[in-house]
Amino acid sequence: MKILVSTSLLVTLVACQSATAPTGPTAAATAPTATASPGAPTTEDARTAVRRYLGLQPDSALYRLDSAAILDADASWQVLVPRTDWAGRMPNKAAFDVNKASGTVTRRAVK
């Protein structure tokens, strides 16, 4: 059942992505990354890495890490974190990629 829910969420996220590449710099391309060592081999390690990353951000109080969804995306984890200021809109979650080998956290653009 978890695989079905994860797969349908992933398909929904892919369907929401734009077919054209952005022409200017995006928030995801200009956002800083945080590195944790020695990597993030488990979902809890990924959650901890995102918590550490968000602790460095000025808007960290807007994120609900206790309600985060973590998806396995081959070499990385995709962490979807609800935002309190995005309640009632779609998408209502911020997306982060956590590299399993290095623990590097990268903010992803959502549409």
Phi and psi restraints in degrees (range 20) as a CNS / XPLOR table:
assign (resid 1 and name C) (resid 2 and name N)
       (resid 2 and name CA) (resid 2 and name C) 1.0 -61.8 20.0 2
assign (resid 2 and name N) (resid 2 and name CA)
       (resid 2 and name C) (resid 3 and name N) 1.0 -38.6 20.0 2
assign (resid 2 and name C) (resid 3 and name N)
       (resid 3 and name CA) (resid 3 and name C) 1.0 -65.4 20.0 2
assign (resid 3 and name N) (resid 3 and name CA)
       (resid 3 and name C) (resid 4 and name N) 1.0 -41.1 20.0 2
assign (resid 3 and name C) (resid 4 and name N)
       (resid 4 and name CA) (resid 4 and name C) 1.0 -63.5 20.0 2
assign (resid 4 and name N) (resid 4 and name CA)
       (resid 4 and name C) (resid 5 and name N) 1.0 -44.3 20.0 2
assign (resid 4 and name C) (resid 5 and name N)
       (resid 5 and name CA) (resid 5 and name C) 1.0 -65.7 20.0 2
assign (resid 5 and name N) (resid 5 and name CA)
       (resid 5 and name C) (resid 6 and name N) 1.0 -44.2 20.0 2
assign (resid 5 and name C) (resid 6 and name N)
       (resid 6 and name CA) (resid 6 and name C) 1.0 -63.0 20.0 2
assign (resid 6 and name N) (resid 6 and name CA)
       (resid 6 and name C) (resid 7 and name N) 1.0 -42.1 20.0 2
assign (resid 6 and name C) (resid 7 and name N)
       (resid 7 and name CA) (resid 7 and name C) 1.0 -65.0 20.0 2
assign (resid 7 and name N) (resid 7 and name CA)
       (resid 7 and name C) (resid 8 and name N) 1.0 -43.5 20.0 2
assign (resid 7 and name C) (resid 8 and name N)
       (resid 8 and name CA) (resid 8 and name C) 1.0 -67.6 20.0 2
assign (resid 8 and name N) (resid 8 and name CA)
       (resid 8 and name C) (resid 9 and name N) 1.0 -34.9 20.0 2
assign (resid 8 and name C) (resid 9 and name N)
       (resid 9 and name CA) (resid 9 and name C) 1.0 -66.0 20.0 2
assign (resid 9 and name N) (resid 9 and name CA)
       (resid 9 and name C) (resid 10 and name N) 1.0 -42.1 20.0 2
assign (resid 9 and name C) (resid 10 and name N)
       (resid 10 and name CA) (resid 10 and name C) 1.0 -64.5 20.0 2
assign (resid 10 and name N) (resid 10 and name CA)
       (resid 10 and name C) (resid 11 and name N) 1.0 -42.2 20.0 2
assign (resid 10 and name C) (resid 11 and name N)
       (resid 11 and name CA) (resid 11 and name C) 1.0 -63.7 20.0 2
assign (resid 11 and name N) (resid 11 and name CA)
       (resid 11 and name C) (resid 12 and name N) 1.0 -40.4 20.0 2
assign (resid 11 and name C) (resid 12 and name N)
       (resid 12 and name CA) (resid 12 and name C) 1.0 -63.0 20.0 2
assign (resid 12 and name N) (resid 12 and name CA)
       (resid 12 and name C) (resid 13 and name N) 1.0 -43.3 20.0 2
assign (resid 12 and name C) (resid 13 and name N)
       (resid 13 and name CA) (resid 13 and name C) 1.0 -64.5 20.0 2
assign (resid 13 and name N) (resid 13 and name CA)
       (resid 13 and name C) (resid 14 and name N) 1.0 -41.4 20.0 2
assign (resid 13 and name C) (resid 14 and name N)
       (resid 14 and name CA) (resid 14 and name C) 1.0 -65.3 20.0 2
assign (resid 14 and name N) (resid 14 and name CA)
       (resid 14 and name C) (resid 15 and name N) 1.0 -39.6 20.0 2
assign (resid 14 and name C) (resid 15 and name N)
       (resid 15 and name CA) (resid 15 and name C) 1.0 -66.3 20.0 2
assign (resid 15 and name N) (resid 15 and name CA)
       (resid 15 and name C) (resid 16 and name N) 1.0 -26.3 20.0 2
assign (resid 15 and name C) (resid 16 and name N)
       (resid 16 and name CA) (resid 16 and name C) 1.0 -81.7 20.0 2
assign (resid 16 and name N) (resid 16 and name CA)
       (resid 16 and name C) (resid 17 and name N) 1.0 -12.1 20.0 2
assign (resid 16 and name C) (resid 17 and name N)
       (resid 17 and name CA) (resid 17 and name C) 1.0 -77.2 20.0 2
assign (resid 17 and name N) (resid 17 and name CA)
       (resid 17 and name C) (resid 18 and name N) 1.0 146.6 20.0 2
assign (resid 17 and name C) (resid 18 and name N)
       (resid 18 and name CA) (resid 18 and name C) 1.0 -72.9 20.0 2
assign (resid 18 and name N) (resid 18 and name CA)
       (resid 18 and name C) (resid 19 and name N) 1.0 144.7 20.0 2
assign (resid 18 and name C) (resid 19 and name N)
       (resid 19 and name CA) (resid 19 and name C) 1.0 -80.1 20.0 2
assign (resid 19 and name N) (resid 19 and name CA)
       (resid 19 and name C) (resid 20 and name N) 1.0 -16.8 20.0 2
assign (resid 19 and name C) (resid 20 and name N)
       (resid 20 and name CA) (resid 20 and name C) 1.0 -103.5 20.0 2
assign (resid 20 and name N) (resid 20 and name CA)
       (resid 20 and name C) (resid 21 and name N) 1.0 149.1 20.0 2
assign (resid 20 and name C) (resid 21 and name N)
       (resid 21 and name CA) (resid 21 and name C) 1.0 -81.2 20.0 2
assign (resid 21 and name N) (resid 21 and name CA)
       (resid 21 and name C) (resid 22 and name N) 1.0 143.4 20.0 2
assign (resid 21 and name C) (resid 22 and name N)
       (resid 22 and name CA) (resid 22 and name C) 1.0 -67.2 20.0 2
assign (resid 22 and name N) (resid 22 and name CA)
       (resid 22 and name C) (resid 23 and name N) 1.0 146.8 20.0 2
assign (resid 22 and name C) (resid 23 and name N)
       (resid 23 and name CA) (resid 23 and name C) 1.0 -92.3 20.0 2
assign (resid 23 and name N) (resid 23 and name CA)
       (resid 23 and name C) (resid 24 and name N) 1.0 -27.5 20.0 2
assign (resid 23 and name C) (resid 24 and name N)
       (resid 24 and name CA) (resid 24 and name C) 1.0 -107.3 20.0 2
assign (resid 24 and name N) (resid 24 and name CA)
       (resid 24 and name C) (resid 25 and name N) 1.0 177.3 20.0 2
assign (resid 24 and name C) (resid 25 and name N)
       (resid 25 and name CA) (resid 25 and name C) 1.0 -67.0 20.0 2
assign (resid 25 and name N) (resid 25 and name CA)
       (resid 25 and name C) (resid 26 and name N) 1.0 139.9 20.0 2
assign (resid 25 and name C) (resid 26 and name N)
       (resid 26 and name CA) (resid 26 and name C) 1.0 -108.5 20.0 2
assign (resid 26 and name N) (resid 26 and name CA)
       (resid 26 and name C) (resid 27 and name N) 1.0 167.8 20.0 2
assign (resid 26 and name C) (resid 27 and name N)
       (resid 27 and name CA) (resid 27 and name C) 1.0 -61.8 20.0 2
assign (resid 27 and name N) (resid 27 and name CA)
       (resid 27 and name C) (resid 28 and name N) 1.0 -36.7 20.0 2
assign (resid 27 and name C) (resid 28 and name N)
       (resid 28 and name CA) (resid 28 and name C) 1.0 -67.1 20.0 2
assign (resid 28 and name N) (resid 28 and name CA)
       (resid 28 and name C) (resid 29 and name N) 1.0 -34.3 20.0 2
assign (resid 28 and name C) (resid 29 and name N)
       (resid 29 and name CA) (resid 29 and name C) 1.0 -77.5 20.0 2
assign (resid 29 and name N) (resid 29 and name CA)
       (resid 29 and name C) (resid 30 and name N) 1.0 -27.8 20.0 2
assign (resid 29 and name C) (resid 30 and name N)
       (resid 30 and name CA) (resid 30 and name C) 1.0 -100.6 20.0 2
assign (resid 30 and name N) (resid 30 and name CA)
       (resid 30 and name C) (resid 31 and name N) 1.0 -7.7 20.0 2
assign (resid 30 and name C) (resid 31 and name N)
       (resid 31 and name CA) (resid 31 and name C) 1.0 -72.7 20.0 2
assign (resid 31 and name N) (resid 31 and name CA)
       (resid 31 and name C) (resid 32 and name N) 1.0 143.5 20.0 2
assign (resid 31 and name C) (resid 32 and name N)
       (resid 32 and name CA) (resid 32 and name C) 1.0 -71.2 20.0 2
assign (resid 32 and name N) (resid 32 and name CA)
       (resid 32 and name C) (resid 33 and name N) 1.0 159.5 20.0 2
assign (resid 32 and name C) (resid 33 and name N)
       (resid 33 and name CA) (resid 33 and name C) 1.0 -113.9 20.0 2
assign (resid 33 and name N) (resid 33 and name CA)
       (resid 33 and name C) (resid 34 and name N) 1.0 154.5 20.0 2
assign (resid 33 and name C) (resid 34 and name N)
       (resid 34 and name CA) (resid 34 and name C) 1.0 -117.8 20.0 2
assign (resid 34 and name N) (resid 34 and name CA)
       (resid 34 and name C) (resid 35 and name N) 1.0 140.2 20.0 2
assign (resid 34 and name C) (resid 35 and name N)
       (resid 35 and name CA) (resid 35 and name C) 1.0 -115.5 20.0 2
assign (resid 35 and name N) (resid 35 and name CA)
       (resid 35 and name C) (resid 36 and name N) 1.0 131.4 20.0 2
assign (resid 35 and name C) (resid 36 and name N)
       (resid 36 and name CA) (resid 36 and name C) 1.0 -115.5 20.0 2
assign (resid 36 and name N) (resid 36 and name CA)
       (resid 36 and name C) (resid 37 and name N) 1.0 148.8 20.0 2
assign (resid 36 and name C) (resid 37 and name N)
       (resid 37 and name CA) (resid 37 and name C) 1.0 -117.1 20.0 2
assign (resid 37 and name N) (resid 37 and name CA)
       (resid 37 and name C) (resid 38 and name N) 1.0 150.0 20.0 2
assign (resid 37 and name C) (resid 38 and name N)
       (resid 38 and name CA) (resid 38 and name C) 1.0 -98.9 20.0 2
assign (resid 38 and name N) (resid 38 and name CA)
       (resid 38 and name C) (resid 39 and name N) 1.0 31.2 20.0 2
assign (resid 38 and name C) (resid 39 and name N)
       (resid 39 and name CA) (resid 39 and name C) 1.0 121.6 20.0 2
assign (resid 39 and name N) (resid 39 and name CA)
       (resid 39 and name C) (resid 40 and name N) 1.0 -172.1 20.0 2
assign (resid 39 and name C) (resid 40 and name N)
       (resid 40 and name CA) (resid 40 and name C) 1.0 -139.5 20.0 2
assign (resid 40 and name N) (resid 40 and name CA)
       (resid 40 and name C) (resid 41 and name N) 1.0 74.5 20.0 2
assign (resid 40 and name C) (resid 41 and name N)
       (resid 41 and name CA) (resid 41 and name C) 1.0 -74.2 20.0 2
assign (resid 41 and name N) (resid 41 and name CA)
       (resid 41 and name C) (resid 42 and name N) 1.0 -16.7 20.0 2
assign (resid 41 and name C) (resid 42 and name N)
       (resid 42 and name CA) (resid 42 and name C) 1.0 -121.8 20.0 2
assign (resid 42 and name N) (resid 42 and name CA)
       (resid 42 and name C) (resid 43 and name N) 1.0 166.2 20.0 2
assign (resid 42 and name C) (resid 43 and name N)
       (resid 43 and name CA) (resid 43 and name C) 1.0 -64.2 20.0 2
assign (resid 43 and name N) (resid 43 and name CA)
       (resid 43 and name C) (resid 44 and name N) 1.0 -36.7 20.0 2
assign (resid 43 and name C) (resid 44 and name N)
       (resid 44 and name CA) (resid 44 and name C) 1.0 -66.5 20.0 2
assign (resid 44 and name N) (resid 44 and name CA)
       (resid 44 and name C) (resid 45 and name N) 1.0 -36.5 20.0 2
assign (resid 44 and name C) (resid 45 and name N)
       (resid 45 and name CA) (resid 45 and name C) 1.0 -63.6 20.0 2
assign (resid 45 and name N) (resid 45 and name CA)
       (resid 45 and name C) (resid 46 and name N) 1.0 -39.3 20.0 2
assign (resid 45 and name C) (resid 46 and name N)
       (resid 46 and name CA) (resid 46 and name C) 1.0 -64.9 20.0 2
assign (resid 46 and name N) (resid 46 and name CA)
       (resid 46 and name C) (resid 47 and name N) 1.0 -43.1 20.0 2
assign (resid 46 and name C) (resid 47 and name N)
       (resid 47 and name CA) (resid 47 and name C) 1.0 -62.3 20.0 2
assign (resid 47 and name N) (resid 47 and name CA)
       (resid 47 and name C) (resid 48 and name N) 1.0 -41.1 20.0 2
assign (resid 47 and name C) (resid 48 and name N)
       (resid 48 and name CA) (resid 48 and name C) 1.0 -65.2 20.0 2
assign (resid 48 and name N) (resid 48 and name CA)
       (resid 48 and name C) (resid 49 and name N) 1.0 -40.5 20.0 2
assign (resid 48 and name C) (resid 49 and name N)
       (resid 49 and name CA) (resid 49 and name C) 1.0 -63.5 20.0 2
assign (resid 49 and name N) (resid 49 and name CA)
       (resid 49 and name C) (resid 50 and name N) 1.0 -42.2 20.0 2
assign (resid 49 and name C) (resid 50 and name N)
       (resid 50 and name CA) (resid 50 and name C) 1.0 -67.6 20.0 2
assign (resid 50 and name N) (resid 50 and name CA)
       (resid 50 and name C) (resid 51 and name N) 1.0 -39.4 20.0 2
assign (resid 50 and name C) (resid 51 and name N)
       (resid 51 and name CA) (resid 51 and name C) 1.0 -59.6 20.0 2
assign (resid 51 and name N) (resid 51 and name CA)
       (resid 51 and name C) (resid 52 and name N) 1.0 -44.1 20.0 2
assign (resid 51 and name C) (resid 52 and name N)
       (resid 52 and name CA) (resid 52 and name C) 1.0 -63.6 20.0 2
assign (resid 52 and name N) (resid 52 and name CA)
       (resid 52 and name C) (resid 53 and name N) 1.0 -43.7 20.0 2
assign (resid 52 and name C) (resid 53 and name N)
       (resid 53 and name CA) (resid 53 and name C) 1.0 -61.6 20.0 2
assign (resid 53 and name N) (resid 53 and name CA)
       (resid 53 and name C) (resid 54 and name N) 1.0 -47.8 20.0 2
assign (resid 53 and name C) (resid 54 and name N)
       (resid 54 and name CA) (resid 54 and name C) 1.0 -67.9 20.0 2
assign (resid 54 and name N) (resid 54 and name CA)
       (resid 54 and name C) (resid 55 and name N) 1.0 -26.1 20.0 2
assign (resid 54 and name C) (resid 55 and name N)
       (resid 55 and name CA) (resid 55 and name C) 1.0 -62.6 20.0 2
assign (resid 55 and name N) (resid 55 and name CA)
       (resid 55 and name C) (resid 56 and name N) 1.0 -22.5 20.0 2
assign (resid 55 and name C) (resid 56 and name N)
       (resid 56 and name CA) (resid 56 and name C) 1.0 -88.7 20.0 2
assign (resid 56 and name N) (resid 56 and name CA)
       (resid 56 and name C) (resid 57 and name N) 1.0 -8.7 20.0 2
assign (resid 56 and name C) (resid 57 and name N)
       (resid 57 and name CA) (resid 57 and name C) 1.0 -93.0 20.0 2
assign (resid 57 and name N) (resid 57 and name CA)
       (resid 57 and name C) (resid 58 and name N) 1.0 144.6 20.0 2
assign (resid 57 and name C) (resid 58 and name N)
       (resid 58 and name CA) (resid 58 and name C) 1.0 -68.8 20.0 2
assign (resid 58 and name N) (resid 58 and name CA)
       (resid 58 and name C) (resid 59 and name N) 1.0 -21.7 20.0 2
assign (resid 58 and name C) (resid 59 and name N)
       (resid 59 and name CA) (resid 59 and name C) 1.0 -102.6 20.0 2
assign (resid 59 and name N) (resid 59 and name CA)
       (resid 59 and name C) (resid 60 and name N) 1.0 27.0 20.0 2
assign (resid 59 and name C) (resid 60 and name N)
       (resid 60 and name CA) (resid 60 and name C) 1.0 -63.2 20.0 2
assign (resid 60 and name N) (resid 60 and name CA)
       (resid 60 and name C) (resid 61 and name N) 1.0 -25.6 20.0 2
assign (resid 60 and name C) (resid 61 and name N)
       (resid 61 and name CA) (resid 61 and name C) 1.0 -69.8 20.0 2
assign (resid 61 and name N) (resid 61 and name CA)
       (resid 61 and name C) (resid 62 and name N) 1.0 -14.7 20.0 2
assign (resid 61 and name C) (resid 62 and name N)
       (resid 62 and name CA) (resid 62 and name C) 1.0 -79.9 20.0 2
assign (resid 62 and name N) (resid 62 and name CA)
       (resid 62 and name C) (resid 63 and name N) 1.0 -13.4 20.0 2
assign (resid 62 and name C) (resid 63 and name N)
       (resid 63 and name CA) (resid 63 and name C) 1.0 -96.7 20.0 2
assign (resid 63 and name N) (resid 63 and name CA)
       (resid 63 and name C) (resid 64 and name N) 1.0 141.8 20.0 2
assign (resid 63 and name C) (resid 64 and name N)
       (resid 64 and name CA) (resid 64 and name C) 1.0 -109.9 20.0 2
assign (resid 64 and name N) (resid 64 and name CA)
       (resid 64 and name C) (resid 65 and name N) 1.0 80.4 20.0 2
assign (resid 64 and name C) (resid 65 and name N)
       (resid 65 and name CA) (resid 65 and name C) 1.0 -63.7 20.0 2
assign (resid 65 and name N) (resid 65 and name CA)
       (resid 65 and name C) (resid 66 and name N) 1.0 -26.6 20.0 2
assign (resid 65 and name C) (resid 66 and name N)
       (resid 66 and name CA) (resid 66 and name C) 1.0 -67.3 20.0 2
assign (resid 66 and name N) (resid 66 and name CA)
       (resid 66 and name C) (resid 67 and name N) 1.0 -18.6 20.0 2
assign (resid 66 and name C) (resid 67 and name N)
       (resid 67 and name CA) (resid 67 and name C) 1.0 -106.6 20.0 2
assign (resid 67 and name N) (resid 67 and name CA)
       (resid 67 and name C) (resid 68 and name N) 1.0 15.2 20.0 2
assign (resid 67 and name C) (resid 68 and name N)
       (resid 68 and name CA) (resid 68 and name C) 1.0 -69.3 20.0 2
assign (resid 68 and name N) (resid 68 and name CA)
       (resid 68 and name C) (resid 69 and name N) 1.0 144.1 20.0 2
assign (resid 68 and name C) (resid 69 and name N)
       (resid 69 and name CA) (resid 69 and name C) 1.0 -105.0 20.0 2
assign (resid 69 and name N) (resid 69 and name CA)
       (resid 69 and name C) (resid 70 and name N) 1.0 133.1 20.0 2
assign (resid 69 and name C) (resid 70 and name N)
       (resid 70 and name CA) (resid 70 and name C) 1.0 -119.8 20.0 2
assign (resid 70 and name N) (resid 70 and name CA)
       (resid 70 and name C) (resid 71 and name N) 1.0 123.6 20.0 2
assign (resid 70 and name C) (resid 71 and name N)
       (resid 71 and name CA) (resid 71 and name C) 1.0 -115.3 20.0 2
assign (resid 71 and name N) (resid 71 and name CA)
       (resid 71 and name C) (resid 72 and name N) 1.0 139.7 20.0 2
assign (resid 71 and name C) (resid 72 and name N)
       (resid 72 and name CA) (resid 72 and name C) 1.0 -80.5 20.0 2
assign (resid 72 and name N) (resid 72 and name CA)
       (resid 72 and name C) (resid 73 and name N) 1.0 120.4 20.0 2
assign (resid 72 and name C) (resid 73 and name N)
       (resid 73 and name CA) (resid 73 and name C) 1.0 -123.8 20.0 2
assign (resid 73 and name N) (resid 73 and name CA)
       (resid 73 and name C) (resid 74 and name N) 1.0 62.1 20.0 2
assign (resid 73 and name C) (resid 74 and name N)
       (resid 74 and name CA) (resid 74 and name C) 1.0 59.4 20.0 2
assign (resid 74 and name N) (resid 74 and name CA)
       (resid 74 and name C) (resid 75 and name N) 1.0 -100.9 20.0 2
assign (resid 74 and name C) (resid 75 and name N)
       (resid 75 and name CA) (resid 75 and name C) 1.0 -84.9 20.0 2
assign (resid 75 and name N) (resid 75 and name CA)
       (resid 75 and name C) (resid 76 and name N) 1.0 0.6 20.0 2
assign (resid 75 and name C) (resid 76 and name N)
       (resid 76 and name CA) (resid 76 and name C) 1.0 -144.4 20.0 2
assign (resid 76 and name N) (resid 76 and name CA)
       (resid 76 and name C) (resid 77 and name N) 1.0 169.2 20.0 2
assign (resid 76 and name C) (resid 77 and name N)
       (resid 77 and name CA) (resid 77 and name C) 1.0 -105.8 20.0 2
assign (resid 77 and name N) (resid 77 and name CA)
       (resid 77 and name C) (resid 78 and name N) 1.0 139.7 20.0 2
assign (resid 77 and name C) (resid 78 and name N)
       (resid 78 and name CA) (resid 78 and name C) 1.0 -104.7 20.0 2
assign (resid 78 and name N) (resid 78 and name CA)
       (resid 78 and name C) (resid 79 and name N) 1.0 120.8 20.0 2
assign (resid 78 and name C) (resid 79 and name N)
       (resid 79 and name CA) (resid 79 and name C) 1.0 -110.5 20.0 2
assign (resid 79 and name N) (resid 79 and name CA)
       (resid 79 and name C) (resid 80 and name N) 1.0 119.3 20.0 2
assign (resid 79 and name C) (resid 80 and name N)
       (resid 80 and name CA) (resid 80 and name C) 1.0 -105.8 20.0 2
assign (resid 80 and name N) (resid 80 and name CA)
       (resid 80 and name C) (resid 81 and name N) 1.0 116.3 20.0 2
assign (resid 80 and name C) (resid 81 and name N)
       (resid 81 and name CA) (resid 81 and name C) 1.0 -116.4 20.0 2
assign (resid 81 and name N) (resid 81 and name CA)
       (resid 81 and name C) (resid 82 and name N) 1.0 120.8 20.0 2
assign (resid 81 and name C) (resid 82 and name N)
       (resid 82 and name CA) (resid 82 and name C) 1.0 -62.9 20.0 2
assign (resid 82 and name N) (resid 82 and name CA)
       (resid 82 and name C) (resid 83 and name N) 1.0 145.7 20.0 2
assign (resid 82 and name C) (resid 83 and name N)
       (resid 83 and name CA) (resid 83 and name C) 1.0 -113.2 20.0 2
assign (resid 83 and name N) (resid 83 and name CA)
       (resid 83 and name C) (resid 84 and name N) 1.0 137.0 20.0 2
assign (resid 83 and name C) (resid 84 and name N)
       (resid 84 and name CA) (resid 84 and name C) 1.0 -68.1 20.0 2
assign (resid 84 and name N) (resid 84 and name CA)
       (resid 84 and name C) (resid 85 and name N) 1.0 -30.9 20.0 2
assign (resid 84 and name C) (resid 85 and name N)
       (resid 85 and name CA) (resid 85 and name C) 1.0 -82.1 20.0 2
assign (resid 85 and name N) (resid 85 and name CA)
       (resid 85 and name C) (resid 86 and name N) 1.0 -5.5 20.0 2
assign (resid 85 and name C) (resid 86 and name N)
       (resid 86 and name CA) (resid 86 and name C) 1.0 -104.4 20.0 2
assign (resid 86 and name N) (resid 86 and name CA)
       (resid 86 and name C) (resid 87 and name N) 1.0 13.4 20.0 2
assign (resid 86 and name C) (resid 87 and name N)
       (resid 87 and name CA) (resid 87 and name C) 1.0 -61.8 20.0 2
assign (resid 87 and name N) (resid 87 and name CA)
       (resid 87 and name C) (resid 88 and name N) 1.0 135.9 20.0 2
assign (resid 87 and name C) (resid 88 and name N)
       (resid 88 and name CA) (resid 88 and name C) 1.0 85.0 20.0 2
assign (resid 88 and name N) (resid 88 and name CA)
       (resid 88 and name C) (resid 89 and name N) 1.0 3.6 20.0 2
assign (resid 88 and name C) (resid 89 and name N)
       (resid 89 and name CA) (resid 89 and name C) 1.0 -124.7 20.0 2
assign (resid 89 and name N) (resid 89 and name CA)
       (resid 89 and name C) (resid 90 and name N) 1.0 163.9 20.0 2
assign (resid 89 and name C) (resid 90 and name N)
       (resid 90 and name CA) (resid 90 and name C) 1.0 -125.6 20.0 2
assign (resid 90 and name N) (resid 90 and name CA)
       (resid 90 and name C) (resid 91 and name N) 1.0 133.6 20.0 2
assign (resid 90 and name C) (resid 91 and name N)
       (resid 91 and name CA) (resid 91 and name C) 1.0 -74.4 20.0 2
assign (resid 91 and name N) (resid 91 and name CA)
       (resid 91 and name C) (resid 92 and name N) 1.0 151.0 20.0 2
assign (resid 91 and name C) (resid 92 and name N)
       (resid 92 and name CA) (resid 92 and name C) 1.0 -108.8 20.0 2
assign (resid 92 and name N) (resid 92 and name CA)
       (resid 92 and name C) (resid 93 and name N) 1.0 15.0 20.0 2
assign (resid 92 and name C) (resid 93 and name N)
       (resid 93 and name CA) (resid 93 and name C) 1.0 -128.9 20.0 2
assign (resid 93 and name N) (resid 93 and name CA)
       (resid 93 and name C) (resid 94 and name N) 1.0 144.2 20.0 2
assign (resid 93 and name C) (resid 94 and name N)
       (resid 94 and name CA) (resid 94 and name C) 1.0 -89.3 20.0 2
assign (resid 94 and name N) (resid 94 and name CA)
       (resid 94 and name C) (resid 95 and name N) 1.0 148.0 20.0 2
assign (resid 94 and name C) (resid 95 and name N)
       (resid 95 and name CA) (resid 95 and name C) 1.0 -114.7 20.0 2
assign (resid 95 and name N) (resid 95 and name CA)
       (resid 95 and name C) (resid 96 and name N) 1.0 139.6 20.0 2
assign (resid 95 and name C) (resid 96 and name N)
       (resid 96 and name CA) (resid 96 and name C) 1.0 -135.0 20.0 2
assign (resid 96 and name N) (resid 96 and name CA)
       (resid 96 and name C) (resid 97 and name N) 1.0 142.9 20.0 2
assign (resid 96 and name C) (resid 97 and name N)
       (resid 97 and name CA) (resid 97 and name C) 1.0 -105.4 20.0 2
assign (resid 97 and name N) (resid 97 and name CA)
       (resid 97 and name C) (resid 98 and name N) 1.0 135.3 20.0 2
assign (resid 97 and name C) (resid 98 and name N)
       (resid 98 and name CA) (resid 98 and name C) 1.0 -121.1 20.0 2
assign (resid 98 and name N) (resid 98 and name CA)
       (resid 98 and name C) (resid 99 and name N) 1.0 116.4 20.0 2
assign (resid 98 and name C) (resid 99 and name N)
       (resid 99 and name CA) (resid 99 and name C) 1.0 -68.6 20.0 2
assign (resid 99 and name N) (resid 99 and name CA)
       (resid 99 and name C) (resid 100 and name N) 1.0 126.6 20.0 2
assign (resid 99 and name C) (resid 100 and name N)
       (resid 100 and name CA) (resid 100 and name C) 1.0 -66.1 20.0 2
assign (resid 100 and name N) (resid 100 and name CA)
       (resid 100 and name C) (resid 101 and name N) 1.0 -36.4 20.0 2
assign (resid 100 and name C) (resid 101 and name N)
       (resid 101 and name CA) (resid 101 and name C) 1.0 -77.2 20.0 2
assign (resid 101 and name N) (resid 101 and name CA)
       (resid 101 and name C) (resid 102 and name N) 1.0 -41.7 20.0 2
assign (resid 101 and name C) (resid 102 and name N)
       (resid 102 and name CA) (resid 102 and name C) 1.0 -104.9 20.0 2
assign (resid 102 and name N) (resid 102 and name CA)
       (resid 102 and name C) (resid 103 and name N) 1.0 -21.8 20.0 2
assign (resid 102 and name C) (resid 103 and name N)
       (resid 103 and name CA) (resid 103 and name C) 1.0 82.1 20.0 2
assign (resid 103 and name N) (resid 103 and name CA)
       (resid 103 and name C) (resid 104 and name N) 1.0 9.2 20.0 2
assign (resid 103 and name C) (resid 104 and name N)
       (resid 104 and name CA) (resid 104 and name C) 1.0 -69.7 20.0 2
assign (resid 104 and name N) (resid 104 and name CA)
       (resid 104 and name C) (resid 105 and name N) 1.0 131.4 20.0 2
assign (resid 104 and name C) (resid 105 and name N)
       (resid 105 and name CA) (resid 105 and name C) 1.0 -103.9 20.0 2
assign (resid 105 and name N) (resid 105 and name CA)
       (resid 105 and name C) (resid 106 and name N) 1.0 130.9 20.0 2
assign (resid 105 and name C) (resid 106 and name N)
       (resid 106 and name CA) (resid 106 and name C) 1.0 -128.8 20.0 2
assign (resid 106 and name N) (resid 106 and name CA)
       (resid 106 and name C) (resid 107 and name N) 1.0 131.1 20.0 2
assign (resid 106 and name C) (resid 107 and name N)
       (resid 107 and name CA) (resid 107 and name C) 1.0 -75.2 20.0 2
assign (resid 107 and name N) (resid 107 and name CA)
       (resid 107 and name C) (resid 108 and name N) 1.0 135.8 20.0 2
assign (resid 107 and name C) (resid 108 and name N)
       (resid 108 and name CA) (resid 108 and name C) 1.0 -108.5 20.0 2
assign (resid 108 and name N) (resid 108 and name CA)
       (resid 108 and name C) (resid 109 and name N) 1.0 145.4 20.0 2
assign (resid 108 and name C) (resid 109 and name N)
       (resid 109 and name CA) (resid 109 and name C) 1.0 -77.0 20.0 2
assign (resid 109 and name N) (resid 109 and name CA)
       (resid 109 and name C) (resid 110 and name N) 1.0 140.0 20.0 2
assign (resid 109 and name C) (resid 110 and name N)
       (resid 110 and name CA) (resid 110 and name C) 1.0 -121.4 20.0 2
assign (resid 110 and name N) (resid 110 and name CA)
       (resid 110 and name C) (resid 111 and name N) 1.0 147.7 20.0 2
